Amino acid sequence: MPPLRPLRSTDPREIAGYVLHGRLGEGGQGTVFFGTSPDGVKVAVKLLHDGFGSGSDLRRFFERELAALQRVAPFCTARVLAADPGADPPYVVSEYVEGPSLLQAVRERGVLTGADLDRLAIATATALGAVHAAGVVHRDFKPANVLLAADGPRVIDFGIARPLDASSATVSGAVGTPAYMAPEQLSGDPAGPPMDMFAWGCTLAFAANGRPPFGHEQLPAVIYRIMHAEPDLGALAGRLREYVAACLAKDPARRPSAQQVLLGLMEDRPGGADSPYLMTPPRPSTPSPHLMAPPRPHAANTPPPPRKDTTRPGQARARAVVRSAAVVGAAAALVAGAVFVTTNLGRGPGPKPIPTPTASAAGQLSRTPRLGLEVWQDGAASPMSLSDLDRPVTTVAMRRSPFELRFPTLKKDEALQVCAWTDDSVFSITDGGKVADHPCFRPGTGIADYEYGSGRLYLNNEGHNYLVGTRVSHQSDTQDKVFVSRFFRDKVDTAVADQRQDVYLTVFRDLDGDGTFKRAGEGEYEYVVLHFPT
């Protein structure tokens, strides 16, 4: 018999013929007891909180999910043996699995490596595949819900006490554990199997490193990292690292399914055109609503994450893009779709990133033509278009939420300089002119003395945001970023969420260090309009 806490005076002694012997644990949904059937079979009995079974819609959802769960293949899960959502209190009886949880094992014995880690990855992917095939989403997959049984890992506690609606996805302990929750779950958007795959990636990272990939500090910091930062994969290596990284994509449509992960991890033969695992991802490539801007004609073509090149197309390239956009716009969308559906997650070293098309719609860009700037909000790249070809000016369709300005990696002690204002008077650079003569960029006008994360962008046409050192964070080996949550003008802070007026940016990098503005070649300055909805 496992270690138990004694029954309380108010606890029942028997449920549906199962004798209760003690408490195994207690959580946001209810209390779990250790019990035995009349013939001595060990079971876990979960008594749900009072009031769960009330309400016809809630009860119908529960009964439907219970029916699906009872169809789940039992080989790597804890089978549901009995349940009654209409009982007082409602209860669920499942197979009792002997063994510590993954959380307990890592804390007491240390991280998993080698074959033990591979076995965990394959067994848990198999379990999630079985659950998803039955039409069920776990919704609370985490180390505490993976038991390391003698015959292999088992997945328990299938979220059956939660209704199947988007409003159930909050950051409360009753619905999920924040460090293992997907961006769409935190945003309160409808969530399906990709949410479980995100949690699977977090769980495998915990098993390999002893910590979740987005940390476990204060809740706001963890949520921010999940929504905006790259995961810390630590000691994960090889193919498993590639699949964990793919499962931690911010956009749920870009995550592999449990089946794709399982087959990819098991494939040990060289890939090729005839590989049996050249599969079409089972989900559409359109990003989910929480990652998209408000409806626009081009919203379905939100650019995917950045490529690893750092090239900044010149002006001639920008002109060519716009002149041919009417022809290539549709073609680019078709190519992007073709690349997506032929991505092979089961061959080679791991899943391949989807290339970013130059133009995803007529006149639309994934980055600015000179400096390669990108604006990201809510985990997705904001749509851009060339609104003035001659200067050129790039307009970004903004949402009222904090954003990241991303750009190719700065050299040591190199600064990105941004002059921001409320009209286009800052679009006043003379090609070949001296930086020392410009009212906004001349030496001594640099401001924005803050650490990365404080999120303030100064609006001042006589001084520039001098972004260098600790004011800048690394997004990847090829990209840096700054975070903006507030605009500061005339001693007044305005949250980006409250911004009603467009913001005009002149962005400058002195690439050759000669103190002059250059437009030719790579280009050293860029005009950008952040267009906010009125």
N, C-alpha and C positions, 0 to 999 in steps of 0.2 A: 504494500500500500504506500502511496506517495506521502510526503510530508504535508500535513493538513493543519489548518486552523480549526479549532472546535466550532461546532454549531452554536449559534446564539439562541437565546430563549425564544426569539421571535421567528427563527428559521423553521421551515417545514421539515418534517422527518422523512417524508415520502412524497414523491411526485409521479403520478401515472404508473404506479407499481414499482418504481425505482427507489430503493432505499438510499437516503443521503447519509454520508458518514462524516463529512466535514467540508470546510471551505477551501477551494483552490485559489480563488482570487475574486476581485471585485473591480468593476470598471464603470464607464459612463452609461453602458446599456443595462447592466444588471450584475448579478452575482453568479459565479460559477462554483458548483459543488461537485465533489467526487461522490459517485454512487455506484450501485450494483443492481443488476437486473435480478429477477427471481431465480435465474439459473446461474448466478454468480459472475456474469459478464461485467467487466469494468466499464463505466460510462462517465461522461462529463455532462452535468445537467446545468443548463443556464436558465436562471429565472430572470425574466425581463422586468424592467421597472413598471410599476402600476401605471395604467393609462395608455400603454403602447397599443393594446389591442382595440382601443376605442376608435370609432370613426370608420365608416364603411370603406372609403377609398384606401385608407391606410391598411386595413385588414385585407382588402383584396390584393394590394401590392405584395403584402407579406406572404399570403397564401400562394400567389403566383410564383414568387421567388423560391419559396420552400419546395414547390413541385419541381422546379428546375434543378435545385440543389440536389434533390434526391435522385436525379438522373446523372449527376456528376460521377465520372469513373472514380472508384474508391481507392485506387492503388497508391496514391501519394497525398491523399487528403484524409481528414477525419470525417467519416461518413455521418450524415444526419440520420439518426435512427427513429426519432419521433419528434413531433412539435405540435403545438396547439396555440395559435395566436388569439383564440377566443377564450382561453382559460383564464382563471384569476388566481395567481398572476400568469401571464403568458410564459411559455417555457419552450426550450429546445434541448433535446437529448442527442448527444453525439458520441461517437466512438472515443474512448479514452486512449490517448497515445502516451506511452511511457517514454520519458526522456526530457532533457532540459530544453528550454527555448534557445534559439540562436543568440538572443540577447544575453541570456544567462551564461551560455557557454563561452562567448567571446570575453565577457567580463571576468570570468573565473579562470579560463584556460588560455586566453589570448586569441589572436586572429587566425583565420584559416588560410592555408596555403596549398599549393600544388593540387594533388588529386582530391583532397577534401573540399577545396574551394570549387573545383570543377564539378564534383558530385553534387554539391549544393546548388550550383547554377543550373545544371541539367534537371535535377529533380524538381526544383521550384518552378522552372519554366514549363516543365511537363504538367505540374499541378495547375498552373494558371491557364495553360492551354486547354486542359480538361474543363475547367470552370467556365472559360469563355465559350467553349463549344456548346455548353449547356445553356447559354444565354444569360449567364450570371456575371456580375462584376464584383470582385472582392471588396474593394473600396477602403480597406484598412490593412493592406499587406505591409508588414514590417517585421523586424527581427523577433519581436515578442510573439508573433503569430506563426513562426516557423519552429516546429519541434524537431529535434534531432533524435529520432527514434532509432532503435537497433537495426531496423530493416531499411533505414534511409530517411531523409527529411520528409516531414509532413506539414502541410499548410492547414491552419485551423482558423476558426472565428471568421466566417465568411460574411460578415456585415449583414446578416439576414435580418437584423433588428432595425434596419434603416430603410425608409421609403425610397423608391426609385424615382426621385425628382431632383431637379437641379438645386432646389433650395436646401437640400440636406447636406450639401457640400460646404461646410463652414470650417473654421479653424478650431472649433471646440473639441475637447477630448472625446466627446461622445460620437464624433463622426470621423475622425481621423487624427493621426499624429503628425503635426505640422512638418517635422523634418523629413517625412516620407511622402508628403502630399504634392501632387502635380500642380503646375500653374493654373490649369483650368479648374481644378478642385478648389484652390485658394480663391479664385475669382468668382466662384459660385456659378460657373457655367455648366451646362450639361456635360457629363463625363461618362466615358465608356471604357472598354478594355485598355486603351492607351494609358489611362490613369494608372492601372495596375502595373503596366510595364515600366512606367516611371518609378513607381515604388519598388519594383523588382531591381531596377538599376541602383537605387539608393541602398537597398538591403544588401546587395552584393558588394557595394563599395564599403558598407559598414563591416561586413564579414572579413574583408581583406585588410581594412585599415583600423578598425576599432572605433570609427566615428562616421557619421553620415557625411555625404559629399558636400552638403551645404552648411555643415556645422550644426551645433546644438546649443548655441548661446541664446540670448534673449530673442523672444519671438519675432519682433520687427526685423531684426538683422537676418534671421533665417529666412523669413518670407521674402525679404528684398533679394537675397542671393538666389532663391529658387526662381523668382520672377526675372532676374536680370543678369546674374553672374554665371560664370562657368563652374562646373563641378570640380571638386578636388578628388581625383581618382587615385592618388597615392600609389600604393604598391601594385595595383592592378596592371596586368601586362598582357601583351599578345592579343589574340582574337577575343578573349573575354573582355578585355578593356575596351576594344572597339565596339562590342555589342552593348556594353553598359553605357558607354558614351552616347551611342545612338538612341538608347532608351531614355536618356535624360535630355533629349531635345525639347526645347520650350514648346514647339508646335506639336500637338499630339498626332497630327497627320503624318509627321515625319518619323515617328517611332516604329520600329519593327513589331510585328505581332509575336505572341508567345511561340507560335509554330515556327516562324522564321528564325527566331533566336535559337530555339531547340535544334532545328535542322542545321543551322549554321555552326553551332558549337560542336555538333556531332560529326560534321563533315571534315574528314582528315585527308581527303584526296585533293590533288590539284584541281582547281576550278577550270572552267572552259565553257565554250558555247554549248556543249552537250551536258553540262552539269544538271543533275536532276533537281537542283534547288534554285534554278533560275526562275524566280517566282514573281508574280505581280502582287504588290502590296494590297491587302484586302480592303484598305480604306481609301476614300477619295483624297486627292492631294490638296483640296481647298482647305485653308487653315480654318480652325474653329473660330466662332464669333469673338471669343475673348482676345484673340490675337489679331483681329482685323480692325481697320479703321471703320468709321461709320459708312454705310453703303454708298459706294461710288461705282461708276462703270468698270473701273479697273480693280476693284477690291479683291477679286478672286485671284489676282496675280501678284499678291504681296510677295516681294522678293524674299528668297530663302536666305539663310545665314551667309556671311561673306566668304568669298574665295580667299585662298591664301596668297594670291598675288598682291603686290603693292603698287602696281602701275597706275598712273594717273593719266587717262587718255587726254591728248592735246585737243586744241580747239578744232582742228580739222576733223578729228574723229567725232567730236560732239556735233558738228554740222552734218556729218554724214549720217549720224544716228537719227537726227530729227528729219532730214530730208527724205530718208527712206523709211521712216517710222510707219507710214500708212501701209507699206508693203510688208515690212518685217514684223509689225506688231502681232498680227495673227500667227505668223510663222513662228515667232519666238514662243508664243504660248503653246503651240503644238509641239515644238521641240522640247520645251520644259516638261510637258506632259509625257512625251515619249521617253525622255531620260528617266523620269520618275518611275514609270511603270516597268521599265526594264532594269531597274537597279537590282543587282544580285546580292542579296544579303546572305547567301549561303556559300560563296566561293571566295577565294583569295584570302587576304589577311583579315577581312572584316567588311562592314558596310561602307559603301562609298558615298561621299557627300554629293548632293545634287548640284551641278554647276549653276551659277547665276547667269541668266541671259542678260545681254547688254541692255535690251529694251524689252520690257514685259508688256507694254501696251503702246499705243501711238504716242510718241513723245515722252514716254516714261523711262526713267533711269533707276538703277539700283544704287548709284553713288554719283557724286558730282564729278564733272568731266576733268577738272584740273587737279584738285587736291585729294580726290577719292574719299570725300566725306560721306558719312552715312548717319542718319538719324534713326534711333530705335526707341519705340514706345511699347510697353506692355509685352515685351518679348518678341516683337516683330519689327522689321524694317519699315519705316514710313515711306509711302509712295513719293517719288520725286519726278519733276518734269522741268524741261528747259523752257522757261517762260520768256526769256529774252536771249536770242541766239547771238547777237552781236557782242554783248559785254562779256561773257554770257551770265545770265541770272538763273539760278536753280530755285524753284519753288517747292517747298515740302508741305504736303497735306498733313497737318498736325491734329492730334487729339488733345483734349484738355487733361493731360496727365504728364507726370515727370518724364524726361527723356534723356537718352544718352547720345552725345555727339561722338562718333567713332571716326578714327582717321589712321592712316599708316603710322607705324611705330616711330616715335621721335628718337633722335639720337641723344646721347648723354648731354645734358644741359641745353638741348634745343627746346624752343618754346613754340607752341601754337598760339598765335595772337588773334583775338577776336574782338572787333569793334562792333558793338550792338546798339541799335537805336530803334526808334518808332517810325522812321520813314527812310526813304532811299537816299537821303543826303549823305549817308556814309559810303555810298557807292561812288567814291570820288578819287580813286587811285589813278594816277597818271602812269602809264606804262613807261618804265625806265626811270621814273622819279625816285628821289631819295627818301628813304624812310624817315630820316631826321627832319624832313620838311613837312611831313604829314601831321595834321593836328591831332589825329587819333592814335597814330602809331609811333610818334617820335619818342626817343628815349626820355624816361622820367614820367611817362603817362601810364605805365603799367599798373593795373589794379588786380583784384580777385585774389587777395592773399588768404586763401583757405586751403584746407586739406581736402583730398578727394572724398566725396560723400556728403559734404555740407550743402552742396547743391545750389549755390547762388551764382547767377550770371548778372553782371553789372551792365545796365543800359546807360551809356555815356558816349556822346559823340566827340568828346575831347579826352578820352582815355580808353584803353583797351584792356580786355581780360588777358593777362599774361599767364598762360597755362604751361607749367613746367614742373618737373620734380614731383613732389608729393601731391600736387594738385591734379595729377594725371594718374590714371590706373591702367594696368595692362589688361586688355581683353583677350589677346592671344599673342603668339610669337610675332605676328605681323601687324597687330592692331593695338592701338591705345584708345582710351576713351575718357570723357569727363561726364559727370552726372549733373543734371540741372533739374531742380524742383521748384526754384523761385527766381523771379526777376527782381532786381533791385534798381530803383530809379528815384532820384530826389529824396533819399532817405526813407523811401517806402518800399516794403517787401510785398510782392504780389505772387501768390502761388500760381504755378503753371496751370493748375486746374481752374483758376479764376481768370485767366488771360482771355481778353476779348479782342485785342488789337494785334495785328501782325507785327512781327519782330524782324528787323532787317540786320543781317550779319555780313560784315566783311571779314573774311578769314585769311590770315597771311602766315606763310612759313618762309623764312629766309633760307632757302635750300642751299645756296652757295655762300652765304655769310657775307655778301658784299654790300649789304645795306641799301639795296635798290629793289624796286618792284619789277618783276618780270612776268610778262604774259605769254611769251613764246615758249616753245618746247613743253616741258612738263607743266609749267605755270606755277607761280608762287602765291597767287591770291585768288580768291573765290568770292562771288556774291551769292548770298543765300537769303531767301525769304521764308520765314516760318509762318505759314498761313493758318490761322486759327479760325474755327467756325464762329460765325457771329450769332 
